Each structure stands twice: as C-alpha cells, then as structure tokens.
Amino acid sequence: MKVGVIAVQGAVSEHIDALTQAMKSEGIKGKAVPVRVLEDLSDIDGLVIPGGESTTIGRLTLSSGLHGRIVELAQGGLPILGTCAGTILLASEGDRQVKDTDTKLLGLLDMQVNRNSYGRQVDSFEAGLQIAELGRAPFKGVFIRAPTIEKVWGKTEVWAKYQNKIVGAKKGNILALTFHPEITEDLRIHQFFLKQIES
Ligand code: GLN
C-alpha cells in the first residue's frame, strides 16, 4: 500500500509518521510518501491533505497542477483524509475569510467551512471527542487555529461533533477533520483511514 501526503506546506512529517506506525500496527505492508509534483500522485492508494495554511497549500497545489488531479482521483474513488487546512480545501464553500483570500477549494465535500472559527484568543485547545466509528474511548482532538464545518448537505455526513459544532464530515471515500489526529499518540483515525483504503 502506498499513501501520499501532500507536502507543499504544513504538518507533513507528522502524518507520514502516523501512517507508518498505523500500517505497522495493522500489519499492512506499505509506505507513506510525500507528494510534491504530479508524478507523485500516479500510483498512490490513498491521500492525506494535511493542516497548515489553507491559502498557501491551496495556491501551491493549484500552480503545480495537483489540484485538478486530486479532484479527478477523488471522483474515481481514491480515499482522501483532510485535516484542518486540508479540510478547508476539501469543502465546496467557505466563509468570508476563505473567500477574501481567493482560495480555490477542491469542492469534494458538500459542506461549508468557517476558517479560524474559534477566533484568536482561544485559537488552540484540546478536547476529548466521542466519535461513534472509533468506539467508546474518547479521541483527543487537538484544535490549532481550527476551522469548523458550518453545515453539510447532499451525501456528506457529520462524522464528529464537539459542543454542537461539526468537527468531522465524510462522504464515501473522503473524510475531513478540523483537528489534528497526526500529533496525538492515538492511531485510531489513521488506522480507520487505512482500513478504508483496504476495503
Ligand atoms: N488556520 C489555518 C487556515 O485557515 C488552518 C490551521 C491548521 O491547519 N492548523 O488555513
């Protein structure tokens, strides 16, 4: 199995490490590789779009041609995991903060995102999340200048909520989270993603 991580900016090595550990724990033979240019997308089985700055990741994936190819691969069923800024890019609509930066969204999930949704003063926090797909033990959500998902529609479903805000959404092969599972010790979300790739 080969899983790519978009590596133009942001939390890249953390995802590569978490995927590598999750593969090991699941007994999956494979590797996680950085994706910088179009050719890097040619033979992957899954893709992670990490957190960072959505404006920067958006601009660089557009100018490198990755943007268009990601859309094609996603529509062809490639499993994709987006976290934080990656989640903003997966959305079909953004709030004023997204619009003002002219960020071209991938539009792969039917949802509206609000950028930097928790404001500046409380821009980072941790919280125990109850996520049905992961079993009973709470998952430590690390929120770093995180967006929220204002609403989902169509075939996109709410996957995780925290205090009445949507913090995870899923449509078929695509999962988007507003927090950072790659910087916790808990591998359950990366394991879940790998199982989706295998299925
Ligand atoms: N605030 C960032 C943005 O709007 C996202 C932060 C993150 O990915 N940790 O792009």
py3Dmol code that shows the C-alpha trace and the ligand (Angstrom):
import py3Dmol

protein = """\
ATOM      1  CA  MET A   1       0.000   0.000   0.000  1.00  0.00           C
ATOM      2  CA  LYS A   2       1.266   3.474  -0.833  1.00  0.00           C
ATOM      3  CA  VAL A   3      -0.293   6.530   0.823  1.00  0.00           C
ATOM      4  CA  GLY A   4       0.659  10.016  -0.318  1.00  0.00           C
ATOM      5  CA  VAL A   5       0.762  13.116   1.870  1.00  0.00           C
ATOM      6  CA  ILE A   6       0.516  16.483   0.113  1.00  0.00           C
ATOM      7  CA  ALA A   7       3.864  18.002   1.014  1.00  0.00           C
ATOM      8  CA  VAL A   8       3.890  21.601  -0.148  1.00  0.00           C
ATOM      9  CA  GLN A   9       3.446  23.080   3.348  1.00  0.00           C
ATOM     10  CA  GLY A  10       2.160  22.126   6.803  1.00  0.00           C
ATOM     11  CA  ALA A  11       2.143  19.059   9.072  1.00  0.00           C
ATOM     12  CA  VAL A  12       3.632  16.595   6.589  1.00  0.00           C
ATOM     13  CA  SER A  13       6.158  14.509   8.518  1.00  0.00           C
ATOM     14  CA  GLU A  14       3.697  14.022  11.389  1.00  0.00           C
ATOM     15  CA  HIS A  15       1.199  12.377   9.022  1.00  0.00           C
ATOM     16  CA  ILE A  16       3.913  10.269   7.400  1.00  0.00           C
ATOM     17  CA  ASP A  17       4.990   9.044  10.848  1.00  0.00           C
ATOM     18  CA  ALA A  18       1.415   8.345  11.994  1.00  0.00           C
ATOM     19  CA  LEU A  19       0.608   6.463   8.764  1.00  0.00           C
ATOM     20  CA  THR A  20       3.824   4.447   9.032  1.00  0.00           C
ATOM     21  CA  GLN A  21       3.022   3.493  12.630  1.00  0.00           C
ATOM     22  CA  ALA A  22      -0.601   2.692  11.800  1.00  0.00           C
ATOM     23  CA  MET A  23       0.488   0.435   8.919  1.00  0.00           C
ATOM     24  CA  LYS A  24       2.813  -1.373  11.291  1.00  0.00           C
ATOM     25  CA  SER A  25       0.135  -1.820  13.945  1.00  0.00           C
ATOM     26  CA  GLU A  26      -2.351  -3.132  11.366  1.00  0.00           C
ATOM     27  CA  GLY A  27       0.184  -5.476   9.797  1.00  0.00           C
ATOM     28  CA  ILE A  28      -0.091  -3.666   6.459  1.00  0.00           C
ATOM     29  CA  LYS A  29       2.894  -3.741   4.149  1.00  0.00           C
ATOM     30  CA  GLY A  30       3.275  -0.308   2.682  1.00  0.00           C
ATOM     31  CA  LYS A  31       4.713   3.160   2.936  1.00  0.00           C
ATOM     32  CA  ALA A  32       3.705   6.783   3.268  1.00  0.00           C
ATOM     33  CA  VAL A  33       5.315   9.177   0.805  1.00  0.00           C
ATOM     34  CA  PRO A  34       5.384  12.960   0.314  1.00  0.00           C
ATOM     35  CA  VAL A  35       3.524  14.315  -2.726  1.00  0.00           C
ATOM     36  CA  ARG A  36       5.039  17.438  -4.288  1.00  0.00           C
ATOM     37  CA  VAL A  37       4.615  17.035  -8.026  1.00  0.00           C
ATOM     38  CA  LEU A  38       2.030  15.412 -10.295  1.00  0.00           C
ATOM     39  CA  GLU A  39       4.049  12.229 -10.826  1.00  0.00           C
ATOM     40  CA  ASP A  40       3.934  11.570  -7.081  1.00  0.00           C
ATOM     41  CA  LEU A  41       0.167  11.036  -7.434  1.00  0.00           C
ATOM     42  CA  SER A  42       0.489   8.407 -10.130  1.00  0.00           C
ATOM     43  CA  ASP A  43       0.482   5.219  -8.076  1.00  0.00           C
ATOM     44  CA  ILE A  44      -0.944   6.015  -4.645  1.00  0.00           C
ATOM     45  CA  ASP A  45      -3.774   4.127  -2.914  1.00  0.00           C
ATOM     46  CA  GLY A  46      -4.793   6.952  -0.580  1.00  0.00           C
ATOM     47  CA  LEU A  47      -4.017  10.617   0.006  1.00  0.00           C
ATOM     48  CA  VAL A  48      -3.726  12.901   3.039  1.00  0.00           C
ATOM     49  CA  ILE A  49      -4.141  16.663   2.752  1.00  0.00           C
ATOM     50  CA  PRO A  50      -2.564  17.985   5.964  1.00  0.00           C
ATOM     51  CA  GLY A  51      -3.080  21.023   8.131  1.00  0.00           C
ATOM     52  CA  GLY A  52      -1.053  24.174   7.672  1.00  0.00           C
ATOM     53  CA  GLU A  53      -2.207  27.321   5.905  1.00  0.00           C
ATOM     54  CA  SER A  54      -5.059  26.695   3.520  1.00  0.00           C
ATOM     55  CA  THR A  55      -4.128  29.763   1.474  1.00  0.00           C
ATOM     56  CA  THR A  56      -0.566  28.513   0.929  1.00  0.00           C
ATOM     57  CA  ILE A  57      -1.445  24.857   0.344  1.00  0.00           C
ATOM     58  CA  GLY A  58      -4.249  25.949  -1.990  1.00  0.00           C
ATOM     59  CA  ARG A  59      -2.019  28.228  -4.022  1.00  0.00           C
ATOM     60  CA  LEU A  60       0.825  25.722  -4.361  1.00  0.00           C
ATOM     61  CA  THR A  61      -1.395  22.771  -5.260  1.00  0.00           C
ATOM     62  CA  LEU A  62      -3.076  24.900  -7.898  1.00  0.00           C
ATOM     63  CA  SER A  63       0.125  26.151  -9.539  1.00  0.00           C
ATOM     64  CA  SER A  64       1.660  22.653  -9.543  1.00  0.00           C
ATOM     65  CA  GLY A  65      -1.372  21.084 -11.200  1.00  0.00           C
ATOM     66  CA  LEU A  66      -2.001  18.865  -8.173  1.00  0.00           C
ATOM     67  CA  HIS A  67      -5.395  20.481  -7.538  1.00  0.00           C
ATOM     68  CA  GLY A  68      -7.031  19.255 -10.750  1.00  0.00           C
ATOM     69  CA  ARG A  69      -5.569  15.773 -10.477  1.00  0.00           C
ATOM     70  CA  ILE A  70      -6.708  15.405  -6.844  1.00  0.00           C
ATOM     71  CA  VAL A  71     -10.273  16.181  -7.932  1.00  0.00           C
ATOM     72  CA  GLU A  72     -10.100  13.552 -10.689  1.00  0.00           C
ATOM     73  CA  LEU A  73      -8.639  10.911  -8.374  1.00  0.00           C
ATOM     74  CA  ALA A  74     -11.215  11.628  -5.668  1.00  0.00           C
ATOM     75  CA  GLN A  75     -14.052  11.317  -8.148  1.00  0.00           C
ATOM     76  CA  GLY A  76     -12.521   7.998  -9.209  1.00  0.00           C
ATOM     77  CA  GLY A  77     -12.812   6.761  -5.608  1.00  0.00           C
ATOM     78  CA  LEU A  78      -9.354   7.459  -4.141  1.00  0.00           C
ATOM     79  CA  PRO A  79      -9.628   7.570  -0.325  1.00  0.00           C
ATOM     80  CA  ILE A  80      -8.683  11.019   0.980  1.00  0.00           C
ATOM     81  CA  LEU A  81      -8.156  12.268   4.539  1.00  0.00           C
ATOM     82  CA  GLY A  82      -8.064  16.024   5.090  1.00  0.00           C
ATOM     83  CA  THR A  83      -7.120  17.635   8.397  1.00  0.00           C
ATOM     84  CA  CYS A  84      -7.619  21.258   9.434  1.00  0.00           C
ATOM     85  CA  ALA A  85      -6.398  23.362   6.484  1.00  0.00           C
ATOM     86  CA  GLY A  86      -6.852  20.223   4.336  1.00  0.00           C
ATOM     87  CA  THR A  87     -10.477  20.161   5.412  1.00  0.00           C
ATOM     88  CA  ILE A  88     -10.951  23.772   4.337  1.00  0.00           C
ATOM     89  CA  LEU A  89      -9.642  22.842   0.879  1.00  0.00           C
ATOM     90  CA  LEU A  90     -11.953  19.821   0.594  1.00  0.00           C
ATOM     91  CA  ALA A  91     -15.035  21.981   1.132  1.00  0.00           C
ATOM     92  CA  SER A  92     -17.323  23.285  -1.559  1.00  0.00           C
ATOM     93  CA  GLU A  93     -17.970  26.584   0.222  1.00  0.00           C
ATOM     94  CA  GLY A  94     -16.083  28.843   2.594  1.00  0.00           C
ATOM     95  CA  ASP A  95     -16.978  31.764   4.798  1.00  0.00           C
ATOM     96  CA  ARG A  96     -15.855  35.347   4.167  1.00  0.00           C
ATOM     97  CA  GLN A  97     -12.336  34.621   5.463  1.00  0.00           C
ATOM     98  CA  VAL A  98     -11.928  31.923   2.825  1.00  0.00           C
ATOM     99  CA  LYS A  99     -13.499  33.998   0.066  1.00  0.00           C
ATOM    100  CA  ASP A 100     -11.351  37.040   0.877  1.00  0.00           C
ATOM    101  CA  THR A 101      -8.176  35.031   0.249  1.00  0.00           C
ATOM    102  CA  ASP A 102      -9.411  33.820  -3.145  1.00  0.00           C
ATOM    103  CA  THR A 103      -8.575  30.237  -2.164  1.00  0.00           C
ATOM    104  CA  LYS A 104      -9.758  27.826  -4.835  1.00  0.00           C
ATOM    105  CA  LEU A 105     -11.436  24.984  -2.984  1.00  0.00           C
ATOM    106  CA  LEU A 106     -11.404  21.381  -4.210  1.00  0.00           C
ATOM    107  CA  GLY A 107     -15.163  21.186  -3.685  1.00  0.00           C
ATOM    108  CA  LEU A 108     -15.136  17.455  -2.933  1.00  0.00           C
ATOM    109  CA  LEU A 109     -17.401  17.528   0.125  1.00  0.00           C
ATOM    110  CA  ASP A 110     -20.801  19.187   0.258  1.00  0.00           C
ATOM    111  CA  MET A 111     -20.092  21.447   3.204  1.00  0.00           C
ATOM    112  CA  GLN A 112     -19.403  24.992   4.236  1.00  0.00           C
ATOM    113  CA  VAL A 113     -16.342  25.729   6.373  1.00  0.00           C
ATOM    114  CA  ASN A 114     -15.594  28.676   8.616  1.00  0.00           C
ATOM    115  CA  ARG A 115     -11.905  29.491   8.741  1.00  0.00           C
ATOM    116  CA  ASN A 116     -10.220  30.259  12.122  1.00  0.00           C
ATOM    117  CA  SER A 117     -13.598  29.621  13.602  1.00  0.00           C
ATOM    118  CA  TYR A 118     -12.617  29.634  17.277  1.00  0.00           C
ATOM    119  CA  GLY A 119     -11.158  33.115  16.997  1.00  0.00           C
ATOM    120  CA  ARG A 120      -7.769  34.386  18.031  1.00  0.00           C
ATOM    121  CA  GLN A 121      -7.880  34.266  21.816  1.00  0.00           C
ATOM    122  CA  VAL A 122      -8.799  30.639  22.078  1.00  0.00           C
ATOM    123  CA  ASP A 123      -7.213  29.665  18.855  1.00  0.00           C
ATOM    124  CA  SER A 124      -5.773  26.367  20.104  1.00  0.00           C
ATOM    125  CA  PHE A 125      -7.170  23.799  22.524  1.00  0.00           C
ATOM    126  CA  GLU A 126      -7.566  20.092  23.175  1.00  0.00           C
ATOM    127  CA  ALA A 127     -10.807  18.254  23.807  1.00  0.00           C
ATOM    128  CA  GLY A 128     -11.969  14.669  24.240  1.00  0.00           C
ATOM    129  CA  LEU A 129     -14.198  13.761  21.304  1.00  0.00           C
ATOM    130  CA  GLN A 130     -16.769  10.984  21.237  1.00  0.00           C
ATOM    131  CA  ILE A 131     -16.652   9.513  17.739  1.00  0.00           C
ATOM    132  CA  ALA A 132     -19.014   6.616  17.125  1.00  0.00           C
ATOM    133  CA  GLU A 133     -16.841   4.968  14.447  1.00  0.00           C
ATOM    134  CA  LEU A 134     -13.862   4.802  16.831  1.00  0.00           C
ATOM    135  CA  GLY A 135     -15.577   3.059  19.730  1.00  0.00           C
ATOM    136  CA  ARG A 136     -16.157   4.280  23.253  1.00  0.00           C
ATOM    137  CA  ALA A 137     -12.818   5.739  24.267  1.00  0.00           C
ATOM    138  CA  PRO A 138     -12.684   9.470  23.568  1.00  0.00           C
ATOM    139  CA  PHE A 139     -10.257  10.691  20.936  1.00  0.00           C
ATOM    140  CA  LYS A 140      -8.058  13.624  21.915  1.00  0.00           C
ATOM    141  CA  GLY A 141      -8.861  16.329  19.381  1.00  0.00           C
ATOM    142  CA  VAL A 142      -6.102  18.906  19.014  1.00  0.00           C
ATOM    143  CA  PHE A 143      -7.519  22.080  17.503  1.00  0.00           C
ATOM    144  CA  ILE A 144      -4.972  24.578  16.187  1.00  0.00           C
ATOM    145  CA  ARG A 145      -6.474  27.746  14.731  1.00  0.00           C
ATOM    146  CA  ALA A 146      -9.081  25.318  13.569  1.00  0.00           C
ATOM    147  CA  PRO A 147     -11.979  25.799  11.216  1.00  0.00           C
ATOM    148  CA  THR A 148     -15.466  24.482  11.914  1.00  0.00           C
ATOM    149  CA  ILE A 149     -17.849  22.920   9.491  1.00  0.00           C
ATOM    150  CA  GLU A 150     -20.862  25.192   9.418  1.00  0.00           C
ATOM    151  CA  LYS A 151     -23.152  22.747   7.617  1.00  0.00           C
ATOM    152  CA  VAL A 152     -23.152  19.660   5.430  1.00  0.00           C
ATOM    153  CA  TRP A 153     -25.645  18.680   2.756  1.00  0.00           C
ATOM    154  CA  GLY A 154     -26.196  16.189  -0.053  1.00  0.00           C
ATOM    155  CA  LYS A 155     -24.356  12.915   0.543  1.00  0.00           C
ATOM    156  CA  THR A 156     -21.902  14.429   3.030  1.00  0.00           C
ATOM    157  CA  GLU A 157     -22.495  13.249   6.596  1.00  0.00           C
ATOM    158  CA  VAL A 158     -21.486  14.518  10.011  1.00  0.00           C
ATOM    159  CA  TRP A 159     -18.700  12.235  11.323  1.00  0.00           C
ATOM    160  CA  ALA A 160     -17.745  14.039  14.540  1.00  0.00           C
ATOM    161  CA  LYS A 161     -19.146  16.861  16.634  1.00  0.00           C
ATOM    162  CA  TYR A 162     -17.826  18.873  19.552  1.00  0.00           C
ATOM    163  CA  GLN A 163     -20.058  21.194  21.539  1.00  0.00           C
ATOM    164  CA  ASN A 164     -22.659  21.399  18.820  1.00  0.00           C
ATOM    165  CA  LYS A 165     -20.128  22.222  16.124  1.00  0.00           C
ATOM    166  CA  ILE A 166     -19.302  19.825  13.316  1.00  0.00           C
ATOM    167  CA  VAL A 167     -15.617  18.863  13.528  1.00  0.00           C
ATOM    168  CA  GLY A 168     -15.630  15.914  11.120  1.00  0.00           C
ATOM    169  CA  ALA A 169     -17.507  15.135   7.901  1.00  0.00           C
ATOM    170  CA  LYS A 170     -17.455  12.225   5.481  1.00  0.00           C
ATOM    171  CA  LYS A 171     -18.720  11.424   2.044  1.00  0.00           C
ATOM    172  CA  GLY A 172     -17.890   7.960   0.736  1.00  0.00           C
ATOM    173  CA  ASN A 173     -14.127   7.790   0.260  1.00  0.00           C
ATOM    174  CA  ILE A 174     -13.429  11.251   1.687  1.00  0.00           C
ATOM    175  CA  LEU A 175     -13.024  12.136   5.377  1.00  0.00           C
ATOM    176  CA  ALA A 176     -12.409  15.673   6.643  1.00  0.00           C
ATOM    177  CA  LEU A 177     -11.469  16.643  10.217  1.00  0.00           C
ATOM    178  CA  THR A 178     -10.997  20.107  11.675  1.00  0.00           C
ATOM    179  CA  PHE A 179      -8.480  18.823  14.259  1.00  0.00           C
ATOM    180  CA  HIS A 180      -5.029  17.182  14.090  1.00  0.00           C
ATOM    181  CA  PRO A 181      -5.006  13.402  14.730  1.00  0.00           C
ATOM    182  CA  GLU A 182      -1.396  13.162  13.484  1.00  0.00           C
ATOM    183  CA  ILE A 183       0.052  14.870  16.542  1.00  0.00           C
ATOM    184  CA  THR A 184      -1.510  12.568  19.120  1.00  0.00           C
ATOM    185  CA  GLU A 185      -0.293   9.108  20.120  1.00  0.00           C
ATOM    186  CA  ASP A 186      -3.711   7.701  19.241  1.00  0.00           C
ATOM    187  CA  LEU A 187      -3.548   5.959  15.868  1.00  0.00           C
ATOM    188  CA  ARG A 188      -7.259   5.111  15.557  1.00  0.00           C
ATOM    189  CA  ILE A 189      -8.078   7.656  12.873  1.00  0.00           C
ATOM    190  CA  HIS A 190      -5.113   6.727  10.685  1.00  0.00           C
ATOM    191  CA  GLN A 191      -5.996   3.053  11.214  1.00  0.00           C
ATOM    192  CA  PHE A 192      -9.599   3.790  10.218  1.00  0.00           C
ATOM    193  CA  PHE A 193      -8.343   5.523   7.073  1.00  0.00           C
ATOM    194  CA  LEU A 194      -6.058   2.613   6.164  1.00  0.00           C
ATOM    195  CA  LYS A 195      -8.977   0.194   6.551  1.00  0.00           C
ATOM    196  CA  GLN A 196     -10.972   2.338   4.148  1.00  0.00           C
ATOM    197  CA  ILE A 197      -8.153   2.070   1.649  1.00  0.00           C
ATOM    198  CA  GLU A 198      -8.065  -1.702   2.070  1.00  0.00           C
ATOM    199  CA  SER A 199     -11.821  -2.182   1.702  1.00  0.00           C
TER     200      SER A 199
END
"""
ligand_1 = """\
10
LIG
N -5.919 28.491 10.304
C -5.412 27.694 9.219
C -6.081 28.068 7.912
O -7.038 28.755 7.949
C -5.602 26.226 9.498
C -4.836 25.830 10.702
C -4.322 24.428 10.691
O -4.325 23.742 9.664
N -3.824 24.012 11.817
O -5.647 27.680 6.878
"""
view = py3Dmol.view(width=600, height=400)
view.addModel(protein, "pdb")
view.setStyle({"model": 0}, {"cartoon": {"style": "trace"}})
view.addModel(ligand_1, "xyz")
view.setStyle({"model": 1}, {"stick": {}})
view.zoomTo()
view.show()
